[in-house]
């Protein structure tokens, strides 16, 4: 799975998966995940079957675990988009804490086409599903 670069570092090919939003089966979340050994790069977006419009660039956040206080994960927004910054920041912090290494998260997920138009409950279900899928993929890759 990994190839060796000239400087001795491993280059991992990205893992690409998609899955439906929990309450909107016609809308898929697409994930591209790259484990760079020392950090994780995660890119997320959505696509709806009935929509041909492109999704605008979302937020990009860097988070790293705090070894002295695990509950207080460090994060910084590298690029912000008001509609996605909160979700992206929360996701990057949770993943950094669960995985134990720095995480870069680029997110342009839109919950507008969800069953009830993107309520808090729908967003939280999507958030939980994203965390489950990413942690599961990383656990499977490390075996």
RADA-V707426 format. One record per helix or strand. SS is the DSSP state (a for helix, b for strand). FROM is the first residue (numbers start at 1). TO is the last residue. If there is no record, write none. Layout:
SS/FROM/TO ; SS/FROM/TO
//
This chain:
b/2/4 ; b/10/12 ; b/15/21 ; b/24/35 ; b/39/48 ; b/59/64 ; b/74/79 ; a/85/99 ; b/102/108 ; a/120/142
//
